[in-house]
């Protein structure tokens, strides 16, 4: 059975692409700096896709202050444009807390596009 699994993995293209020797080295991980003031550095992420609410929201946009760990939970729709997300960000976050000097996020296409 072990031989059959090894032969299958050797012939399967996805298994070959995922092998560590076929990937570029990722480099050393760097720690994030500790913010000096609240809402100076934030992190953002999306939680979902969730069941739709009555108003049609199916995602939660989580924005966290990295120093105090205080959060904003903003319900949004999956189909919202980046321009609309920027408007919501200004209405909900910048209005209350100002503009942060750094934003940490995952590599979601909404964050890496034109946000």
N, CA, C and O atoms as CSV, one atom per row, in Angstrom:
chain,resi,resn,atom,element,x,y,z
A,1,UNK,N,N,0.830,-1.187,0.000
A,1,UNK,CA,C,0.000,0.000,0.000
A,1,UNK,C,C,0.883,1.261,0.000
A,1,UNK,O,O,0.570,2.235,-0.685
A,2,UNK,N,N,1.978,1.243,0.764
A,2,UNK,CA,C,2.872,2.394,0.818
A,2,UNK,C,C,3.475,2.674,-0.562
A,2,UNK,O,O,3.630,3.832,-0.951
A,3,UNK,N,N,3.809,1.625,-1.291
A,3,UNK,CA,C,4.382,1.772,-2.626
A,3,UNK,C,C,3.354,2.386,-3.584
A,3,UNK,O,O,3.700,3.237,-4.403
A,4,UNK,N,N,2.092,1.954,-3.480
A,4,UNK,CA,C,1.047,2.488,-4.338
A,4,UNK,C,C,0.823,3.986,-4.064
A,4,UNK,O,O,0.638,4.772,-4.993
A,5,UNK,N,N,0.842,4.359,-2.807
A,5,UNK,CA,C,0.661,5.771,-2.454
A,5,UNK,C,C,1.824,6.598,-2.991
A,5,UNK,O,O,1.611,7.681,-3.535
A,6,UNK,N,N,3.055,6.099,-2.844
A,6,UNK,CA,C,4.229,6.811,-3.349
A,6,UNK,C,C,4.164,6.963,-4.863
A,6,UNK,O,O,4.505,8.024,-5.384
A,7,UNK,N,N,3.739,5.937,-5.575
A,7,UNK,CA,C,3.625,6.012,-7.033
A,7,UNK,C,C,2.543,7.007,-7.446
A,7,UNK,O,O,2.722,7.769,-8.396
A,8,UNK,N,N,1.415,6.997,-6.724
A,8,UNK,CA,C,0.330,7.930,-7.034
A,8,UNK,C,C,0.797,9.375,-6.811
A,8,UNK,O,O,0.575,10.235,-7.665
A,9,UNK,N,N,1.434,9.641,-5.684
A,9,UNK,CA,C,1.894,10.994,-5.373
A,9,UNK,C,C,2.960,11.451,-6.363
A,9,UNK,O,O,3.023,12.631,-6.708
A,10,UNK,N,N,3.793,10.526,-6.817
A,10,UNK,CA,C,4.837,10.872,-7.779
A,10,UNK,C,C,4.230,11.268,-9.131
A,10,UNK,O,O,4.755,12.149,-9.812
A,11,UNK,N,N,3.139,10.626,-9.514
A,11,UNK,CA,C,2.519,10.880,-10.807
A,11,UNK,C,C,1.508,12.029,-10.774
A,11,UNK,O,O,1.160,12.573,-11.822
A,12,UNK,N,N,1.043,12.396,-9.604
A,12,UNK,CA,C,-0.012,13.404,-9.484
A,12,UNK,C,C,0.615,14.793,-9.528
A,12,UNK,O,O,1.478,15.102,-8.706
A,13,UNK,N,N,0.198,15.636,-10.472
A,13,UNK,CA,C,0.812,16.931,-10.735
A,13,UNK,C,C,0.709,17.876,-9.540
A,13,UNK,O,O,1.681,18.554,-9.207
A,14,UNK,N,N,-0.447,17.929,-8.894
A,14,UNK,CA,C,-0.625,18.847,-7.767
A,14,UNK,C,C,0.313,18.480,-6.624
A,14,UNK,O,O,0.877,19.366,-5.981
A,15,UNK,N,N,0.488,17.190,-6.361
A,15,UNK,CA,C,1.417,16.767,-5.313
A,15,UNK,C,C,2.838,17.209,-5.647
A,15,UNK,O,O,3.591,17.599,-4.755
A,16,UNK,N,N,3.209,17.153,-6.923
A,16,UNK,CA,C,4.556,17.554,-7.328
A,16,UNK,C,C,4.760,19.066,-7.153
A,16,UNK,O,O,5.839,19.505,-6.757
A,17,UNK,N,N,3.728,19.854,-7.446
A,17,UNK,CA,C,3.845,21.304,-7.301
A,17,UNK,C,C,3.942,21.725,-5.842
A,17,UNK,O,O,4.588,22.728,-5.535
A,18,UNK,N,N,3.318,20.984,-4.942
A,18,UNK,CA,C,3.302,21.349,-3.543
A,18,UNK,C,C,4.541,20.900,-2.780
A,18,UNK,O,O,4.725,21.291,-1.627
A,19,UNK,N,N,5.384,20.097,-3.389
A,19,UNK,CA,C,6.593,19.660,-2.703
A,19,UNK,C,C,7.485,20.852,-2.405
A,19,UNK,O,O,7.596,21.777,-3.211
A,20,UNK,N,N,8.111,20.823,-1.256
A,20,UNK,CA,C,8.902,21.960,-0.794
A,20,UNK,C,C,10.060,22.290,-1.723
A,20,UNK,O,O,10.421,23.460,-1.847
A,21,UNK,N,N,10.656,21.297,-2.379
A,21,UNK,CA,C,11.803,21.587,-3.233
A,21,UNK,C,C,11.414,22.314,-4.512
A,21,UNK,O,O,12.287,22.820,-5.217
A,22,UNK,N,N,10.105,22.378,-4.832
A,22,UNK,CA,C,9.643,23.069,-6.032
A,22,UNK,C,C,9.170,24.487,-5.730
A,22,UNK,O,O,8.682,25.174,-6.628
A,23,UNK,N,N,9.303,24.935,-4.494
A,23,UNK,CA,C,8.840,26.258,-4.110
A,23,UNK,C,C,10.021,27.155,-3.784
A,23,UNK,O,O,11.073,26.686,-3.349
A,24,UNK,N,N,9.836,28.446,-3.996
A,24,UNK,CA,C,10.870,29.407,-3.643
A,24,UNK,C,C,10.980,29.498,-2.122
A,24,UNK,O,O,9.971,29.361,-1.429
A,25,UNK,N,N,12.174,29.725,-1.591
A,25,UNK,CA,C,12.288,29.885,-0.148
A,25,UNK,C,C,11.521,31.121,0.309
A,25,UNK,O,O,11.571,32.165,-0.341
A,26,UNK,N,N,10.820,31.000,1.415
A,26,UNK,CA,C,9.957,32.078,1.876
A,26,UNK,C,C,10.707,33.160,2.628
A,26,UNK,O,O,10.173,34.256,2.798
A,27,UNK,N,N,11.907,32.902,3.079
A,27,UNK,CA,C,12.662,33.907,3.824
A,27,UNK,C,C,12.321,33.855,5.294
A,27,UNK,O,O,11.489,33.059,5.731
A,28,UNK,N,N,12.968,34.705,6.041
A,28,UNK,CA,C,12.761,34.729,7.486
A,28,UNK,C,C,11.532,35.552,7.823
A,28,UNK,O,O,11.252,36.561,7.175
A,29,UNK,N,N,10.807,35.123,8.830
A,29,UNK,CA,C,9.648,35.879,9.286
A,29,UNK,C,C,10.133,37.074,10.097
A,29,UNK,O,O,11.072,36.964,10.885
A,30,UNK,N,N,9.489,38.200,9.898
A,30,UNK,CA,C,9.852,39.416,10.606
A,30,UNK,C,C,8.729,39.772,11.576
A,30,UNK,O,O,7.562,39.775,11.186
A,31,UNK,N,N,9.055,40.069,12.818
A,31,UNK,CA,C,7.999,40.451,13.765
A,31,UNK,C,C,7.433,41.826,13.421
A,31,UNK,O,O,8.138,42.683,12.889
A,32,UNK,N,N,6.169,42.021,13.725
A,32,UNK,CA,C,5.551,43.327,13.526
A,32,UNK,C,C,5.976,44.251,14.658
A,32,UNK,O,O,6.174,43.809,15.790
A,33,UNK,N,N,6.113,45.518,14.351
A,33,UNK,CA,C,6.488,46.481,15.378
A,33,UNK,C,C,5.324,46.683,16.349
A,33,UNK,O,O,4.169,46.434,16.004
A,34,UNK,N,N,5.633,47.129,17.551
A,34,UNK,CA,C,4.612,47.405,18.553
A,34,UNK,C,C,4.180,48.861,18.375
A,34,UNK,O,O,5.015,49.764,18.446
A,35,UNK,N,N,2.885,49.100,18.144
A,35,UNK,CA,C,2.423,50.478,17.953
A,35,UNK,C,C,2.614,51.304,19.227
A,35,UNK,O,O,2.583,50.775,20.338
A,36,UNK,N,N,2.811,52.609,19.042
A,36,UNK,CA,C,3.015,53.501,20.184
A,36,UNK,C,C,1.727,54.210,20.610
A,36,UNK,O,O,1.641,54.718,21.728
A,37,UNK,N,N,0.748,54.244,19.744
A,37,UNK,CA,C,-0.487,54.943,20.054
A,37,UNK,C,C,-1.666,54.135,19.531
A,37,UNK,O,O,-1.552,53.433,18.526
A,38,UNK,N,N,-2.804,54.239,20.223
A,38,UNK,CA,C,-3.974,53.477,19.799
A,38,UNK,C,C,-4.465,53.937,18.432
A,38,UNK,O,O,-4.412,55.121,18.100
A,39,UNK,N,N,-4.936,52.992,17.661
A,39,UNK,CA,C,-5.432,53.139,16.293
A,39,UNK,C,C,-4.377,53.716,15.356
A,39,UNK,O,O,-4.718,54.286,14.319
A,40,UNK,N,N,-3.087,53.574,15.709
A,40,UNK,CA,C,-2.002,53.965,14.824
A,40,UNK,C,C,-1.658,52.837,13.856
A,40,UNK,O,O,-1.173,53.081,12.751
A,41,UNK,N,N,-1.912,51.610,14.276
A,41,UNK,CA,C,-1.682,50.444,13.426
A,41,UNK,C,C,-2.864,49.508,13.598
A,41,UNK,O,O,-3.223,49.147,14.719
A,42,UNK,N,N,-3.466,49.115,12.485
A,42,UNK,CA,C,-4.651,48.260,12.549
A,42,UNK,C,C,-4.433,47.007,11.708
A,42,UNK,O,O,-3.545,46.958,10.857
A,43,UNK,N,N,-5.258,45.999,11.962
A,43,UNK,CA,C,-5.291,44.816,11.108
A,43,UNK,C,C,-6.723,44.626,10.623
A,43,UNK,O,O,-7.677,44.933,11.336
A,44,UNK,N,N,-6.860,44.117,9.402
A,44,UNK,CA,C,-8.177,43.926,8.802
A,44,UNK,C,C,-8.270,42.527,8.221
A,44,UNK,O,O,-7.292,41.970,7.724
A,45,UNK,N,N,-9.470,41.977,8.298
A,45,UNK,CA,C,-9.728,40.664,7.719
A,45,UNK,C,C,-11.226,40.514,7.500
A,45,UNK,O,O,-12.029,41.237,8.091
A,46,UNK,N,N,-11.591,39.566,6.644
A,46,UNK,CA,C,-12.991,39.250,6.404
A,46,UNK,C,C,-13.326,37.912,7.029
A,46,UNK,O,O,-12.532,36.974,6.962
A,47,UNK,N,N,-14.511,37.819,7.644
A,47,UNK,CA,C,-15.011,36.564,8.184
A,47,UNK,C,C,-16.245,36.206,7.376
A,47,UNK,O,O,-17.191,36.992,7.315
A,48,UNK,N,N,-16.252,35.062,6.770
A,48,UNK,CA,C,-17.405,34.656,5.983
A,48,UNK,C,C,-16.970,33.649,4.954
A,48,UNK,O,O,-15.814,33.227,4.967
A,49,UNK,N,N,-17.795,33.272,4.119
A,49,UNK,CA,C,-19.144,33.692,3.776
A,49,UNK,C,C,-20.106,33.053,4.784
A,49,UNK,O,O,-20.049,31.852,5.049
A,50,UNK,N,N,-20.988,33.887,5.337
A,50,UNK,CA,C,-21.946,33.481,6.358
A,50,UNK,C,C,-23.348,33.439,5.754
A,50,UNK,O,O,-23.554,33.935,4.646
A,51,UNK,N,N,-24.312,32.855,6.462
A,51,UNK,CA,C,-25.699,32.910,5.975
A,51,UNK,C,C,-26.170,34.364,5.882
A,51,UNK,O,O,-25.828,35.188,6.730
A,52,UNK,N,N,-26.949,34.670,4.857
A,52,UNK,CA,C,-27.388,36.047,4.640
A,52,UNK,C,C,-28.341,36.504,5.729
A,52,UNK,O,O,-29.174,35.741,6.218
A,53,UNK,N,N,-28.193,37.790,6.101
A,53,UNK,CA,C,-29.111,38.398,7.053
A,53,UNK,C,C,-30.326,38.911,6.297
A,53,UNK,O,O,-30.426,38.742,5.081
A,54,UNK,N,N,-31.243,39.532,7.014
A,54,UNK,CA,C,-32.446,40.090,6.395
A,54,UNK,C,C,-32.070,41.182,5.392
A,54,UNK,O,O,-32.722,41.320,4.357
A,55,UNK,N,N,-31.023,41.958,5.692
A,55,UNK,CA,C,-30.588,43.032,4.802
A,55,UNK,C,C,-29.627,42.548,3.713
A,55,UNK,O,O,-29.175,43.354,2.901
A,56,UNK,N,N,-29.310,41.267,3.678
A,56,UNK,CA,C,-28.484,40.717,2.619
A,56,UNK,C,C,-27.001,40.662,2.912
A,56,UNK,O,O,-26.222,40.308,2.027
A,57,UNK,N,N,-26.572,41.003,4.139
A,57,UNK,CA,C,-25.156,40.939,4.494
A,57,UNK,C,C,-24.742,39.492,4.687
A,57,UNK,O,O,-25.476,38.702,5.282
A,58,UNK,N,N,-23.542,39.141,4.175
A,58,UNK,CA,C,-23.068,37.765,4.327
A,58,UNK,C,C,-21.586,37.676,4.701
A,58,UNK,O,O,-21.021,36.583,4.739
A,59,UNK,N,N,-20.961,38.815,4.975
A,59,UNK,CA,C,-19.570,38.869,5.428
A,59,UNK,C,C,-19.470,39.801,6.623
A,59,UNK,O,O,-20.297,40.698,6.790
A,60,UNK,N,N,-18.468,39.590,7.444
A,60,UNK,CA,C,-18.162,40.519,8.525
A,60,UNK,C,C,-16.741,41.016,8.293
A,60,UNK,O,O,-15.805,40.225,8.183
A,61,UNK,N,N,-16.593,42.321,8.221
A,61,UNK,CA,C,-15.283,42.946,8.069
A,61,UNK,C,C,-14.788,43.273,9.468
A,61,UNK,O,O,-15.387,44.095,10.162
A,62,UNK,N,N,-13.718,42.648,9.881
A,62,UNK,CA,C,-13.185,42.825,11.229
A,62,UNK,C,C,-11.963,43.731,11.141
A,62,UNK,O,O,-11.005,43.429,10.429
A,63,UNK,N,N,-12.005,44.842,11.869
A,63,UNK,CA,C,-10.892,45.787,11.910
A,63,UNK,C,C,-10.462,45.904,13.369
A,63,UNK,O,O,-11.262,46.258,14.235
A,64,UNK,N,N,-9.181,45.600,13.634
A,64,UNK,CA,C,-8.675,45.499,15.008
A,64,UNK,C,C,-7.532,46.483,15.209
A,64,UNK,O,O,-6.617,46.565,14.390
A,65,UNK,N,N,-7.594,47.233,16.316
A,65,UNK,CA,C,-6.465,48.058,16.716
A,65,UNK,C,C,-5.407,47.126,17.302
A,65,UNK,O,O,-5.701,46.363,18.222
A,66,UNK,N,N,-4.188,47.180,16.784
A,66,UNK,CA,C,-3.164,46.236,17.199
A,66,UNK,C,C,-2.647,46.501,18.612
A,66,UNK,O,O,-2.122,45.583,19.241
A,67,UNK,N,N,-2.776,47.728,19.135
A,67,UNK,CA,C,-2.279,48.034,20.475
A,67,UNK,C,C,-3.281,47.639,21.552
A,67,UNK,O,O,-2.937,46.904,22.477
A,68,UNK,N,N,-4.510,48.116,21.442
A,68,UNK,CA,C,-5.507,47.887,22.485
A,68,UNK,C,C,-6.394,46.678,22.220
A,68,UNK,O,O,-7.129,46.245,23.108
A,69,UNK,N,N,-6.334,46.129,21.013
A,69,UNK,CA,C,-7.164,45.002,20.582
A,69,UNK,C,C,-8.657,45.345,20.557
A,69,UNK,O,O,-9.499,44.447,20.581
A,70,UNK,N,N,-8.984,46.631,20.509
A,70,UNK,CA,C,-10.385,47.002,20.337
A,70,UNK,C,C,-10.752,46.799,18.870
A,70,UNK,O,O,-9.908,46.947,17.987
A,71,UNK,N,N,-12.008,46.461,18.617
A,71,UNK,CA,C,-12.401,46.038,17.279
A,71,UNK,C,C,-13.647,46.752,16.775
A,71,UNK,O,O,-14.451,47.278,17.544
A,72,UNK,N,N,-13.770,46.750,15.477
A,72,UNK,CA,C,-14.997,47.154,14.794
A,72,UNK,C,C,-15.423,45.958,13.945
A,72,UNK,O,O,-14.613,45.382,13.218
A,73,UNK,N,N,-16.691,45.594,14.041
A,73,UNK,CA,C,-17.263,44.529,13.225
A,73,UNK,C,C,-18.280,45.171,12.298
A,73,UNK,O,O,-19.303,45.685,12.749
A,74,UNK,N,N,-17.998,45.143,11.001
A,74,UNK,CA,C,-18.837,45.824,10.029
A,74,UNK,C,C,-19.459,44.779,9.105
A,74,UNK,O,O,-18.737,44.059,8.415
A,75,UNK,N,N,-20.797,44.686,9.083
A,75,UNK,CA,C,-21.430,43.741,8.143
A,75,UNK,C,C,-21.361,44.291,6.727
A,75,UNK,O,O,-21.665,45.460,6.489
A,76,UNK,N,N,-20.961,43.441,5.790
A,76,UNK,CA,C,-20.891,43.843,4.380
A,76,UNK,C,C,-21.425,42.715,3.511
A,76,UNK,O,O,-21.691,41.609,3.982
A,77,UNK,N,N,-21.574,43.027,2.231
A,77,UNK,CA,C,-22.008,42.034,1.249
A,77,UNK,C,C,-20.812,41.585,0.430
A,77,UNK,O,O,-19.882,42.361,0.207
A,78,UNK,N,N,-20.830,40.345,-0.018
A,78,UNK,CA,C,-19.728,39.803,-0.812
A,78,UNK,C,C,-19.525,40.589,-2.097
A,78,UNK,O,O,-18.392,40.750,-2.551
A,79,UNK,N,N,-20.598,41.076,-2.683
A,79,UNK,CA,C,-20.524,41.725,-3.997
A,79,UNK,C,C,-20.175,43.209,-3.926
A,79,UNK,O,O,-20.182,43.877,-4.960
A,80,UNK,N,N,-19.869,43.753,-2.742
A,80,UNK,CA,C,-19.553,45.180,-2.634
A,80,UNK,C,C,-18.255,45.499,-3.361
A,80,UNK,O,O,-17.299,44.724,-3.326
A,81,UNK,N,N,-18.238,46.654,-4.019
A,81,UNK,CA,C,-17.044,47.080,-4.755
A,81,UNK,C,C,-15.991,47.612,-3.793
A,81,UNK,O,O,-16.283,47.908,-2.634
A,82,UNK,N,N,-14.775,47.728,-4.284
A,82,UNK,CA,C,-13.687,48.268,-3.475
A,82,UNK,C,C,-13.950,49.732,-3.140
A,82,UNK,O,O,-13.612,50.188,-2.047
A,83,UNK,N,N,-14.546,50.466,-4.065
A,83,UNK,CA,C,-14.866,51.869,-3.805
A,83,UNK,C,C,-15.860,51.990,-2.652
A,83,UNK,O,O,-15.722,52.871,-1.804
A,84,UNK,N,N,-16.849,51.118,-2.619
A,84,UNK,CA,C,-17.837,51.142,-1.525
A,84,UNK,C,C,-17.185,50.744,-0.201
A,84,UNK,O,O,-17.509,51.310,0.843
A,85,UNK,N,N,-16.263,49.767,-0.237
A,85,UNK,CA,C,-15.548,49.389,0.989
A,85,UNK,C,C,-14.717,50.561,1.513
A,85,UNK,O,O,-14.639,50.763,2.725
A,86,UNK,N,N,-14.100,51.331,0.626
A,86,UNK,CA,C,-13.325,52.499,1.043
A,86,UNK,C,C,-14.230,53.551,1.681
A,86,UNK,O,O,-13.851,54.182,2.667
A,87,UNK,N,N,-15.427,53.742,1.120
A,87,UNK,CA,C,-16.385,54.678,1.714
A,87,UNK,C,C,-16.795,54.230,3.105
A,87,UNK,O,O,-16.835,55.040,4.031
A,88,UNK,N,N,-17.100,52.950,3.262
A,88,UNK,CA,C,-17.478,52.410,4.572
A,88,UNK,C,C,-16.330,52.574,5.560
A,88,UNK,O,O,-16.550,52.914,6.722
A,89,UNK,N,N,-15.098,52.330,5.095
A,89,UNK,CA,C,-13.931,52.477,5.953
A,89,UNK,C,C,-13.805,53.909,6.468
A,89,UNK,O,O,-13.533,54.126,7.649
A,90,UNK,N,N,-14.003,54.881,5.584
A,90,UNK,CA,C,-13.916,56.285,5.994
A,90,UNK,C,C,-15.048,56.636,6.945
A,90,UNK,O,O,-14.827,57.334,7.935
A,91,UNK,N,N,-16.270,56.158,6.658
A,91,UNK,CA,C,-17.426,56.452,7.511
A,91,UNK,C,C,-17.300,55.825,8.893
A,91,UNK,O,O,-17.641,56.459,9.892
A,92,UNK,N,N,-16.817,54.595,8.961
A,92,UNK,CA,C,-16.837,53.850,10.211
A,92,UNK,C,C,-15.536,53.945,11.016
A,92,UNK,O,O,-15.584,53.983,12.245
A,93,UNK,N,N,-14.391,53.985,10.357
A,93,UNK,CA,C,-13.109,53.907,11.056
A,93,UNK,C,C,-12.411,55.262,11.121
A,93,UNK,O,O,-12.068,55.728,12.207
A,94,UNK,N,N,-12.201,55.891,9.978
A,94,UNK,CA,C,-11.481,57.170,9.960
A,94,UNK,C,C,-12.259,58.232,10.725
A,94,UNK,O,O,-11.657,59.047,11.424
A,95,UNK,N,N,-13.561,58.239,10.610
A,95,UNK,CA,C,-14.388,59.225,11.315
A,95,UNK,C,C,-14.201,59.130,12.824
A,95,UNK,O,O,-14.155,60.153,13.508
A,96,UNK,N,N,-14.094,57.910,13.352
A,96,UNK,CA,C,-13.985,57.716,14.793
A,96,UNK,C,C,-12.553,57.706,15.314
A,96,UNK,O,O,-12.293,58.179,16.420
A,97,UNK,N,N,-11.618,57.169,14.523
A,97,UNK,CA,C,-10.281,56.907,15.051
A,97,UNK,C,C,-9.153,57.592,14.301
A,97,UNK,O,O,-8.011,57.529,14.755
A,98,UNK,N,N,-9.410,58.230,13.197
A,98,UNK,CA,C,-8.357,58.858,12.410
A,98,UNK,C,C,-7.732,57.881,11.425
A,98,UNK,O,O,-8.164,56.733,11.311
A,99,UNK,N,N,-6.713,58.349,10.716
A,99,UNK,CA,C,-6.050,57.543,9.702
A,99,UNK,C,C,-4.861,56.822,10.333
A,99,UNK,O,O,-3.996,57.468,10.924
A,100,UNK,N,N,-4.803,55.499,10.217
A,100,UNK,CA,C,-3.668,54.772,10.803
A,100,UNK,C,C,-2.408,54.939,9.955
A,100,UNK,O,O,-2.480,55.217,8.758
A,101,UNK,N,N,-1.256,54.765,10.597
A,101,UNK,CA,C,-0.001,54.855,9.843
A,101,UNK,C,C,0.341,53.536,9.164
A,101,UNK,O,O,1.106,53.522,8.199
A,102,UNK,N,N,-0.215,52.420,9.653
A,102,UNK,CA,C,0.027,51.136,8.987
A,102,UNK,C,C,-1.204,50.243,9.097
A,102,UNK,O,O,-1.943,50.280,10.080
A,103,UNK,N,N,-1.396,49.444,8.058
A,103,UNK,CA,C,-2.509,48.484,8.008
A,103,UNK,C,C,-1.914,47.121,7.711
A,103,UNK,O,O,-1.174,46.953,6.742
A,104,UNK,N,N,-2.242,46.149,8.550
A,104,UNK,CA,C,-1.809,44.767,8.352
A,104,UNK,C,C,-3.040,43.981,7.931
A,104,UNK,O,O,-4.084,44.053,8.580
A,105,UNK,N,N,-2.913,43.229,6.840
A,105,UNK,CA,C,-4.042,42.427,6.380
A,105,UNK,C,C,-3.528,41.173,5.710
A,105,UNK,O,O,-2.336,41.038,5.433
A,106,UNK,N,N,-4.454,40.251,5.452
A,106,UNK,CA,C,-4.089,39.100,4.645
A,106,UNK,C,C,-4.033,39.564,3.183
A,106,UNK,O,O,-4.230,40.746,2.901
A,107,UNK,N,N,-3.775,38.673,2.292
A,107,UNK,CA,C,-3.614,39.044,0.889
A,107,UNK,C,C,-4.926,38.940,0.127
A,107,UNK,O,O,-4.945,38.477,-1.013
A,108,UNK,N,N,-6.010,39.362,0.737
A,108,UNK,CA,C,-7.296,39.346,0.068
A,108,UNK,C,C,-7.249,40.298,-1.128
A,108,UNK,O,O,-6.723,41.403,-1.000
A,109,UNK,N,N,-7.780,39.903,-2.279
A,109,UNK,CA,C,-7.725,40.761,-3.470
A,109,UNK,C,C,-8.372,42.131,-3.260
A,109,UNK,O,O,-7.998,43.097,-3.925
A,110,UNK,N,N,-9.332,42.222,-2.347
A,110,UNK,CA,C,-9.953,43.522,-2.105
A,110,UNK,C,C,-8.978,44.501,-1.462
A,110,UNK,O,O,-9.050,45.704,-1.714
A,111,UNK,N,N,-8.064,43.992,-0.633
A,111,UNK,CA,C,-7.093,44.856,0.014
A,111,UNK,C,C,-5.914,45.172,-0.898
A,111,UNK,O,O,-5.358,46.268,-0.829
A,112,UNK,N,N,-5.530,44.239,-1.741
A,112,UNK,CA,C,-4.335,44.432,-2.558
A,112,UNK,C,C,-4.647,45.103,-3.892
A,112,UNK,O,O,-3.722,45.401,-4.648
A,113,UNK,N,N,-5.913,45.348,-4.204
A,113,UNK,CA,C,-6.235,45.949,-5.499
A,113,UNK,C,C,-6.089,47.472,-5.433
A,113,UNK,O,O,-4.983,47.990,-5.583
A,114,UNK,N,N,-7.172,48.179,-5.213
A,114,UNK,CA,C,-7.118,49.645,-5.243
A,114,UNK,C,C,-7.590,50.260,-3.938
A,114,UNK,O,O,-7.954,51.436,-3.919
A,115,UNK,N,N,-7.596,49.509,-2.848
A,115,UNK,CA,C,-8.065,50.036,-1.573
A,115,UNK,C,C,-7.069,51.057,-1.078
A,115,UNK,O,O,-7.259,51.639,-0.010
